[in-house]
Amino acid sequence: MTEIERIYLDNAATSWPKPDSVYLAVEQTMRGNGAAVGRGVFGDSAQATQIVQQARHEVAHLIGARSDSSVVFTNSGTDSLSTAILGLLKPNDSVVTTAAEHNSVLRPLHHLQQVIGVELKIVPCDETGLVSTTDLVKSIDENTRLLVINHVSNVTGVVQSIQELIAAAKAKQPELIVLVDAAQSLGHLPIDVAELSCDLLAAPGHKGSYGPLGTGILYLHPDIVDQVAPLRFGGTGVSSGDIQQPMTMPEKFESGNLNAPAIAGLLAGLKYLKTEQAKAGKENLARCSELLLAGLRSIDGLTLHLPKLIDHRIGIFSVSVESLDAHEVANLLDLTGQVQVRSGLHCAPLHHRQMGTFERGGTIRFSVGRFTTATQIERAVKVLQQVSQPLK
């Protein structure tokens, strides 16, 4: 019996497969080095520390940070967001966010609203996830301390006019601190923190940067560092004679042993992004996205939740199938043709309420990666057509 090829279309959750160099870097670090970062003067420990420093430099270069020390490594994008939000906001602070946000933003903000009385304003988005500049500016006043906004929706792939939104918000409130959630954009879209005029930027390392799971980054503008308290305290490998947490960057936020093998893999992923292979992969991603869109449009009984401007998106597509639950469709896709997609609310409940899909349990999300092939897309569309057939 011929084994059916796995068709992985859940790259918005985590990219797969990774470049071979990523797997090799993780294995080499674990098998050939194994030393803790910043915890010894012997050669292998120094080498592990150098790998982390190189990765920090690559991230800083990728996002346009002026200093490598402005980049902190965390366990995930969620960890980065929590570090920024929980470390920054104080009792009775006022914060603005949007209905397009992920629960990694909404939940810590709700927690602070309940526990310390943070004032929370949520700006609506349209059904595609776009936020109106007018609506955003209306929600901001002289008391607003923080704006948290995503760059790209993880539900529809819509790209926010992020630079315009931030500029308008800061024109209204010059002292405003801006945190950008770049979970779906890092590695896919150009990012320059200086051009964006953002003060904080959070992202995972395991999506568009092609690093392993368990990696995250947090950028802090030098002017904002003193306003953000660390969530973790402990050993940092520096200032060991002091009982208080060091306030130097990035040690202030990196207590405990760093995940050296995963960061080595992230370094390999970041280096991959600069190769000709990655550039070709990006073009392939665009072609496969168009092929998938055409295929989805050809299926009767399917509703596509697309941005109004088709070019204003990355390779993420949410669909609904008439009379079928999203989880049921995703399960049928896997059982019938090993097509692996994400179903449900995608940790973005307010966005699904705006889309009118919340009560139905969400949507089926297809997300393309650099290593997706046209053959895989064609077969995925055929399998979706097959599982949708009873609707006719």
Backbone hydrogen bonds, N-H to C=O, Kabsch-Sander energy under -0.5 kcal/mol:
donor,donor_aa,acceptor,acceptor_aa,energy
7,I,338,Q,-2.7
8,Y,6,R,-0.7
9,L,7,I,-0.7
9,L,340,Q,-2.6
11,N,367,S,-1.5
13,A,10,D,-1.4
14,T,10,D,-1.6
15,S,206,H,-1.8
22,V,19,P,-1.6
23,Y,19,P,-1.1
24,L,20,D,-2.3
25,A,21,S,-2.1
26,V,22,V,-2.1
27,E,23,Y,-2.3
28,Q,24,L,-2.8
29,T,25,A,-2.0
30,M,26,V,-2.1
31,R,27,E,-3.3
32,G,28,Q,-2.2
33,N,28,Q,-0.6
33,N,29,T,-0.8
34,G,29,T,-2.8
38,G,45,S,-0.6
39,R,36,A,-0.9
46,A,42,F,-2.2
47,Q,43,G,-2.3
48,A,44,D,-2.4
49,T,45,S,-2.3
50,Q,46,A,-2.1
51,I,47,Q,-2.1
52,V,48,A,-1.7
53,Q,49,T,-2.3
54,Q,50,Q,-2.5
55,A,51,I,-2.3
56,R,52,V,-2.5
57,H,53,Q,-2.1
58,E,54,Q,-2.3
59,V,55,A,-2.3
60,A,56,R,-2.5
61,H,57,H,-2.4
62,L,58,E,-2.3
63,I,59,V,-2.1
64,G,60,A,-0.8
64,G,61,H,-0.5
65,A,60,A,-2.2
70,S,67,S,-1.5
71,V,68,D,-2.0
72,V,70,S,-0.5
72,V,218,L,-2.6
74,T,216,G,-2.6
80,S,76,S,-1.9
81,L,77,G,-2.4
82,S,78,T,-2.7
83,T,79,D,-2.4
84,A,80,S,-2.1
85,I,81,L,-3.0
86,L,82,S,-2.4
87,G,82,S,-0.6
87,G,83,T,-1.2
88,L,84,A,-1.1
89,L,85,I,-2.1
92,N,116,I,-0.9
93,D,90,K,-2.3
94,S,143,N,-0.7
95,V,119,E,-3.0
96,V,146,L,-2.8
97,T,121,K,-2.6
99,A,123,V,-2.6
101,E,98,T,-1.3
103,N,347,C,-2.5
105,V,102,H,-2.1
106,L,102,H,-2.2
107,R,103,N,-2.4
109,L,105,V,-1.6
110,H,106,L,-2.5
111,H,107,R,-2.6
112,L,108,P,-2.1
113,Q,109,L,-2.1
114,Q,110,H,-2.3
115,V,111,H,-2.5
116,I,112,L,-2.0
117,G,112,L,-0.6
117,G,113,Q,-0.5
118,V,112,L,-1.6
119,E,93,D,-3.0
120,L,118,V,-0.6
121,K,95,V,-2.4
121,K,119,E,-0.5
123,V,97,T,-3.1
123,V,121,K,-0.6
126,D,130,L,-2.5
129,G,126,D,-1.6
132,S,124,P,-0.5
136,L,132,S,-2.4
137,V,133,T,-2.6
138,K,134,T,-2.0
139,S,135,D,-1.1
139,S,136,L,-0.6
140,I,136,L,-0.6
140,I,137,V,-1.1
144,T,141,D,-1.5
145,R,94,S,-3.0
146,L,94,S,-1.4
147,L,177,I,-2.5
148,V,96,V,-2.4
149,I,179,L,-2.2
151,H,181,D,-2.4
152,V,181,D,-0.5
153,S,158,V,-2.4
157,G,153,S,-1.0
159,V,312,H,-2.1
160,Q,151,H,-2.5
160,Q,158,V,-0.6
162,I,160,Q,-2.2
165,L,161,S,-2.5
166,I,162,I,-2.5
167,A,163,Q,-2.3
168,A,164,E,-2.3
169,A,165,L,-2.2
170,K,166,I,-2.7
171,A,167,A,-1.7
172,K,168,A,-1.5
173,Q,169,A,-2.0
176,L,173,Q,-2.2
177,I,145,R,-2.4
179,L,147,L,-3.1
180,V,178,V,-0.5
180,V,200,L,-2.5
181,D,149,I,-2.2
182,A,180,V,-0.9
182,A,202,A,-2.9
186,L,182,A,-2.3
187,G,189,L,-0.5
188,H,185,S,-2.4
189,L,185,S,-2.8
191,I,62,L,-0.6
193,V,63,I,-3.0
196,L,192,D,-2.6
197,S,193,V,-1.2
198,C,193,V,-1.4
199,D,178,V,-1.7
200,L,178,V,-2.2
201,L,219,Y,-1.7
202,A,180,V,-2.6
203,A,217,I,-2.0
205,G,215,T,-2.6
206,H,215,T,-0.6
210,Y,207,K,-1.7
211,G,205,G,-2.3
216,G,74,T,-1.5
217,I,203,A,-3.2
218,L,72,V,-2.1
219,Y,201,L,-3.1
220,L,70,S,-2.1
221,H,199,D,-2.7
224,I,221,H,-2.4
225,V,221,H,-0.9
227,Q,224,I,-1.6
228,V,224,I,-0.6
228,V,225,V,-1.4
229,A,87,G,-2.8
229,A,227,Q,-0.6
242,D,239,S,-1.9
252,K,248,T,-2.5
253,F,250,P,-1.8
254,E,251,E,-1.3
256,G,235,G,-3.3
260,A,258,L,-2.0
263,I,259,N,-2.6
264,A,260,A,-2.5
265,G,261,P,-1.9
266,L,262,A,-2.3
267,L,263,I,-2.6
268,A,264,A,-1.9
269,G,265,G,-2.2
270,L,266,L,-2.7
271,K,267,L,-2.3
272,Y,268,A,-2.2
273,L,269,G,-1.6
274,K,271,K,-1.3
275,T,272,Y,-2.3
278,A,272,Y,-0.5
279,K,275,T,-1.6
280,A,276,E,-2.4
281,G,277,Q,-2.2
282,K,278,A,-2.1
283,E,279,K,-1.8
284,N,280,A,-2.3
285,L,281,G,-2.5
286,A,282,K,-1.9
287,R,283,E,-2.1
288,C,284,N,-2.9
289,S,285,L,-2.1
290,E,286,A,-2.0
291,L,287,R,-2.3
292,L,288,C,-2.6
293,L,289,S,-2.6
294,A,290,E,-2.4
295,G,291,L,-2.1
296,L,292,L,-2.8
297,R,293,L,-2.2
298,S,294,A,-0.9
298,S,295,G,-0.6
299,I,296,L,-1.3
300,D,298,S,-0.6
302,L,299,I,-0.9
303,T,320,S,-3.0
304,L,302,L,-0.5
305,H,318,S,-2.6
306,L,304,L,-1.1
310,I,308,K,-0.8
312,H,309,L,-2.1
313,R,311,D,-0.9
314,I,157,G,-1.7
316,I,314,I,-2.6
317,F,366,F,-2.8
319,V,364,I,-2.6
320,S,303,T,-2.3
322,E,301,G,-2.4
324,L,321,V,-1.8
326,A,360,R,-0.6
329,V,325,D,-2.2
330,A,326,A,-2.3
331,N,327,H,-2.4
332,L,328,E,-2.3
333,L,329,V,-2.5
334,D,330,A,-1.8
335,L,331,N,-2.8
336,T,332,L,-2.8
337,G,333,L,-2.0
338,Q,334,D,-1.9
339,V,333,L,-1.9
340,Q,7,I,-3.0
340,Q,338,Q,-0.7
341,V,339,V,-0.7
342,R,365,R,-2.0
344,G,363,T,-1.7
348,A,345,L,-2.2
352,H,348,A,-1.8
353,R,349,P,-1.8
354,Q,350,L,-1.9
355,M,351,H,-1.8
356,G,352,H,-1.1
357,T,352,H,-2.3
358,F,352,H,-1.1
361,G,358,F,-1.9
362,G,357,T,-2.7
363,T,344,G,-2.1
364,I,319,V,-3.1
365,R,342,R,-3.9
365,R,363,T,-0.5
366,F,317,F,-3.0
366,F,364,I,-0.5
367,S,9,L,-2.1
368,V,315,G,-2.3
372,T,369,G,-1.2
377,I,373,T,-2.0
378,E,374,A,-2.6
379,R,375,T,-2.1
380,A,376,Q,-2.5
381,V,377,I,-2.4
382,K,378,E,-1.7
383,V,379,R,-2.4
384,L,380,A,-2.3
385,Q,381,V,-2.5
386,Q,382,K,-2.1
387,V,383,V,-2.5
388,S,384,L,-1.4
389,Q,385,Q,-0.6
389,Q,386,Q,-0.9
391,L,388,S,-2.0
392,K,389,Q,-2.0
